[in-house]
Amino acid sequence: MNIESKKTGRIRARFHQFLEADASGGVLLILCTFAALLWANSPFQDAYEHLLHSEIAIQVGSFHFEMHLLHWVNDVLMAVFFFVVGLEIKREIIAGELSSFKKAIFPALGAIGGMIVPAALFVIFAAGRPGAQGWGIPMATDIAFSLGILSLLGKRVPLPLKVFLVALAIVDDLGAIGVIALFYTSNLAVGYLYYALAILAVMFVLNRSRVYKIYLYVILGIVVWYFFYLSGIHATIAGVLVAFTIPIRRELNEGIFNKTLPKISIDSSLTTPYTISDSDMHKIDHLRKNAKRVLSPVQFLEHKLHKVVNFFIMPIFALANAGVHLSSGSSTGVDYDYISLSVGLALLLGKTFGILSVAWLGVKLKIAELPNGIKWNQMFGLAMLGGLGFTMSLFISNLAYMDVAMLSAAKIGVLVGSTLAGILGYCYLKVALPKKPKC
């Protein structure tokens, strides 16, 4: 086996590990969504609302910071989620599926179509009525949910199809981040924003100066988040910007690291069933230190936080935000069902035809190429799965609507549209994919 094939094998193995974590997280996300819906529509719904609006405070000396539990989830935990998204985007742009024009253009075109067409459909459906500001809700694809559904088809799914979905979702996230920053920000306090940008500049200087101490970036990142929160720009954007300052270079290359391995061995003559010698303890500490240095801070943090996001932050977000009162009506007597319909159709139809049509147009214009192993009928099913907006769509709903009835209507549209997109996409791919996996 040559060096190139070994390298390809390692990349595929890491990619499969990434997919498995996201797919399992997607299943847990589905369970938490159903749990939230049942809780919010049960006799215990008052307890659900009371829990979400419980005040949680941090006080150190004269410093006092207080928010509702729901805000801790949506502003703090989601900032960590956006931080990991930022790390993934940076890695993909520098060394992954978005690292070259040839690799990036096909999924990028699909993502662009999958953002523009759903937003346009929403505007058309909701034209002239209250709630038109929710056009950003159907623009995003939930990577955990979509990979969770795709994983149900097992080894029948060709790897290029999975790679396309991941790359599309990453470009999609980048677009959603831009929309949040530009269109869902109000009451801007410029002074605090200047403070945040100044600290970000310091972090970029640290990066360029080859400072690899992760705790420095974490401490400064928390301060950046706080100033963004005070500035009026949604604090989760700070997570993405902080991620872009994290070094992607490695402190120690693999050649030097490999040279240290043969020198590390435990002297069995000095061990007991319960202890090893002090000198061997120092050897292990040295190995542990070098093992951390051979990983770039971006890769180290992404590895450490990926499961935290998939198995803790996203399920908590679902529990806090998917609990919609299905019988909710407007206190003003206005029927907002058209918002639910607009969001649902934009996710189901807009995403499907937006992703497919713009990607197809790119191939016809010879801007992009259809990857080997992917057929257009399979792309149609995958484009349907792109309509699984869920997490980001729910998040943007919270930013778009202050009115409780509008927000509930939007969330119902997200849940129904995403569910239909997942079911129809799965059923279609089950027929379109080959019955036997290709080796």
LUMDO-232181 format. One record per residue (C-alpha): x, y negated, z negated. Coordinates in steps of 0.02 Angstrom, whole numbers, padded with zeros to 5 digits, always signed. Each point is the difference from the previous one (the first is absolute). Example, Ala and Ser with C-alpha at 12.3 -4.5 7.8 and 13.67 -1.06 7.14 Angstrom:
# LUMDO-232181
+00615+00225-00390/+00069-00172+00033/
This chain:
# LUMDO-232181
+00000+00000+00000/+00075-00167+00052/+00010-00157-00107/-00143-00086+00091/-00121+00145-00027/+00049+00011-00184/-00035-00186-00018/-00168+00020+00087/-00042+00146-00115/+00037-00104-00155/-00107-00144+00065/-00145+00118+00035/+00015+00079-00173/-00007-00171-00085/-00146-00050+00110/-00097+00158-00047/+00031-00036-00185/-00069-00176+00028/-00154+00071+00087/-00034+00128-00136/+00006-00133-00136/-00117-00115+00096/-00119+00142+00046/-00015+00059-00181/-00023-00180-00056/-00139-00017+00127/-00094+00147-00074/+00016-00074-00175/-00058-00168+00070/-00158+00083+00069/-00038+00080-00169/+00023-00165-00093/-00112-00089+00125/-00141+00122-00031/+00030-00012-00188/-00014-00190+00007/-00161+00007+00103/-00078+00126-00119/+00052-00100-00154/-00062-00167+00070/-00170+00075+00044/-00023+00103-00159/-00083-00044-00166/+00176-00049-00058/+00023-00139+00129/+00002-00134-00136/+00152+00085-00078/+00084-00002+00172/-00028-00188+00020/+00050-00036-00180/+00163+00097+00022/+00046-00092+00160/-00030-00170-00080/+00093+00038-00162/+00133-00131-00037/+00181+00059-00011/+00131-00124-00058/+00189-00010-00015/+00071-00118-00130/+00184-00033-00037/+00025-00148-00117/-00092-00148+00075/-00020+00087+00169/-00175+00069+00025/-00065+00086+00156/-00174+00075+00011/-00106+00081+00137/-00146+00120+00019/+00045+00182+00026/-00066-00012+00179/+00122-00142+00034/+00144+00098-00076/-00040+00137+00124/-00026-00112+00151/+00137-00128-00034/+00134+00098-00093/-00014+00183+00049/-00038-00048+00180/+00155-00110+00001/+00100+00159-00033/-00096+00085+00142/+00043-00144+00117/+00180+00007-00060/+00012+00182+00055/-00086-00044+00165/+00132-00136+00023/+00140+00125-00033/-00075+00120+00128/-00018-00139+00129/+00181-00055-00026/+00065+00178+00015/-00103+00036+00157/+00055-00162+00084/+00185+00028-00036/+00019+00189+00012/-00169+00081+00038/-00141+00009+00125/-00002-00189+00025/+00189-00018+00020/-00001-00018+00189/-00119-00073+00129/-00025+00170+00082/-00048+00083-00165/-00106-00141-00067/-00098-00064+00150/-00127+00143+00020/-00061+00006-00182/+00018-00190-00012/-00117-00025+00148/-00124+00121-00078/+00010-00094-00165/-00025-00169+00085/-00155+00064+00090/-00058+00079-00162/+00007-00170-00086/-00067-00118+00134/-00149+00101+00064/-00077+00040-00173/+00020-00182-00055/-00082-00059+00162/-00143+00125-00018/-00032-00058-00179/-00006-00181+00056/-00124+00045+00139/-00112+00103-00116/+00001-00129-00141/-00003-00157+00111/-00101-00146-00068/-00033+00083-00169/+00082-00016-00172/+00150+00112-00030/+00092-00026+00166/+00161-00024-00100/+00006+00189-00023/+00071+00028+00175/+00165+00061-00074/-00082+00144-00095/-00005+00129+00142/+00176-00036+00064/+00100+00123-00108/+00031+00188+00003/+00023+00097-00162/+00153+00111+00025/-00033+00112-00151/-00181+00035+00048/+00036+00026+00186/+00147+00116-00033/-00105+00092-00128/-00131+00038+00133/+00133+00043+00129/+00083+00121-00121/-00160+00103-00005/+00040+00054+00179/+00165+00074-00059/+00138+00047+00122/-00112-00024+00152/+00041-00186-00005/+00154-00039+00107/+00134-00100-00090/-00003-00145+00127/-00184-00027-00042/+00041-00015-00185/+00146-00116+00037/-00114-00111+00104/-00128-00011-00141/+00133-00047-00130/+00080-00131+00113/-00171-00072+00047/-00051-00014-00183/+00163-00088-00043/-00023-00131+00138/-00182-00011-00055/+00054-00037-00178/+00119-00134+00062/-00144-00082+00093/-00115+00011-00151/+00133-00080-00109/+00012-00146+00121/-00190-00020+00003/-00008-00002-00190/+00140-00129-00012/-00068-00115+00135/-00189+00013-00013/-00046+00060-00175/+00098-00125-00103/-00081-00151-00084/+00044-00138-00125/+00184+00002+00042/+00115-00069-00137/+00154-00044+00103/+00116-00029-00149/-00013+00180-00061/+00021+00063+00178/+00164-00096+00014/+00062+00082-00161/-00044+00172+00069/+00085-00033+00167/+00156-00065-00089/+00014+00162-00100/-00029+00102+00159/+00144-00096+00079/+00111+00047-00148/-00050+00183+00024/+00047-00008+00185/+00170-00073-00050/+00024+00143-00124/-00041+00123+00139/+00123-00078+00122/+00132-00004-00139/-00020+00189-00018/-00072-00005-00175/-00082+00170-00028/-00063-00016-00179/-00184+00047+00018/-00048-00071-00170/+00049-00175+00060/-00119+00012+00147/-00138+00070-00113/+00016-00142-00127/+00007-00136+00134/-00142+00087+00094/-00114-00011-00151/+00036-00187-00014/-00038-00021+00186/-00166+00092-00025/-00046-00116-00145/+00035-00159+00100/-00098+00068+00149/-00144+00037-00117/+00003-00180-00064/+00021-00071+00177/-00168+00064+00064/+00074+00115+00134/-00057+00176-00042/+00134+00071-00113/+00010+00165+00095/+00088-00091+00143/+00144-00024-00122/+00020+00189-00003/+00035+00005+00187/+00119-00148-00001/+00097+00070-00148/+00015+00167+00091/+00082-00087+00148/+00139-00064-00117/+00048+00174-00062/+00165+00062+00076/-00016+00139+00128/+00189+00026+00010/+00076+00136-00109/+00128-00042-00133/+00092+00165+00027/+00015+00092+00166/-00023+00188+00015/+00184+00031+00040/+00060-00067-00167/-00144+00084-00090/+00039+00170+00077/+00183-00015-00053/-00054-00015-00182/-00104+00161+00002/+00140+00130+00006/+00083-00083-00150/-00154+00022-00111/-00015+00169-00084/-00047+00051-00177/+00133+00091-00101/-00091+00158-00058/+00132+00034-00134/-00053-00158-00093/-00188+00025+00008/-00122+00080-00123/-00181+00056+00030/-00053-00173-00061/+00135-00126+00046/+00136-00044+00124/+00163-00093-00033/+00013-00190-00006/+00112+00000+00152/-00131+00096+00099/-00133-00122-00060/+00106-00141+00075/+00012+00097+00163/-00190+00017+00008/-00023-00185-00039/+00123-00041+00139/-00096+00111+00123/-00167-00076-00051/+00069-00176+00022/+00071+00039+00173/-00160+00090+00052/-00095-00161-00033/+00130-00106+00091/-00008+00109+00158/-00184-00048+00018/-00042-00174+00059/-00107-00099-00124/-00141-00001+00129/+00002+00190+00016/+00022+00026-00188/-00148-00112-00046/-00110+00069+00138/+00037+00177-00057/-00034-00041-00183/-00159-00101+00029/-00082+00095+00143/-00083+00130-00110/-00042-00131-00132/-00096-00094+00133/-00085+00153+00075/-00044+00090-00161/-00029-00144-00121/-00021-00173+00075/-00113+00045+00147/-00115+00115-00100/-00016-00136-00134/-00037-00127+00136/-00136+00115+00069/-00078+00024-00171/-00003-00188-00029/-00061-00056+00172/-00105+00139+00077/-00132-00005-00136/-00135-00086+00104/-00180-00010-00062/-00086+00078+00149/-00166-00077-00050/+00074-00174-00022/-00096-00145+00075/+00034-00185+00010/-00056-00108-00144/-00047-00133+00130/-00114+00120+00093/+00111-00002+00157/+00023+00166+00087/+00184+00032+00037/-00021+00169+00085/+00070-00078+00159/+00168-00017-00089/+00001+00186-00039/-00048+00038+00180/+00131-00120+00071/+00140+00072-00106/-00050+00181+00031/-00017-00017+00189/+00159-00104+00013/+00097+00137-00090/-00078+00146+00094/-00015-00073+00176/+00121-00146-00004/+00146+00100-00067/-00029+00147+00116/-00013-00099+00161/+00123-00134-00053/+00141+00123-00037/-00035+00109+00151/-00031-00135+00131/+00151-00111-00037/+00117+00151-00015/-00068+00067+00165/+00020-00170+00082/+00181-00008-00059/+00036+00168+00083/-00088-00050+00161/+00101-00162+00007/+00158+00103-00031/+00038-00099-00158/-00012+00160-00105/+00005+00187+00024/-00116+00134-00067/+00114+00105-00115/+00034+00180+00048/-00120+00119-00085/-00146-00124-00007/-00151+00004+00116/-00127-00140+00023/-00145+00104-00067/+00101+00028-00160/+00036-00187-00006/-00188-00032+00003/-00023+00106-00157/+00148-00082-00085/-00068-00173+00044/-00161+00050-00091/+00103+00040-00155/+00070-00176+00016/-00173-00057-00054/+00037+00061-00176/+00027-00175-00067/-00041+00037-00182/+00138-00067-00115/+00055-00155+00095/-00177-00034+00060/-00068+00006-00178/+00143-00111-00054/-00036-00132+00135/-00185+00010-00045/+00044-00060-00175/+00091-00149+00076/-00131-00042+00130/-00156-00003-00109/-00033-00079-00168/-00187+00037+00010/-00033+00166-00086/-00137+00053+00122/+00109-00039+00152/+00145+00094-00079/-00109+00152-00036/-00066-00002+00179/+00176-00010+00070/+00059+00144-00111/-00147+00108+00054/+00048-00036+00182/+00181+00049-00036/-00050+00162-00087/-00128+00052+00131/+00105-00052+00150/+00157+00083-00069/-00094+00160-00043/-00077+00014+00174/+00169-00037+00081/+00082+00136-00105/-00134+00132+00034/-00017-00036+00186/+00188-00014+00025/+00028+00166-00089/-00136+00090+00098/+00061-00068+00166/+00183+00045-00033/-00051+00173-00059/-00065+00030+00177/+00133-00100+00094/+00156+00072-00083/+00073+00167+00057/-00064+00150-00098/+00178+00061-00031/+00136-00118-00063/+00145-00033+00117/+00167+00054-00073/
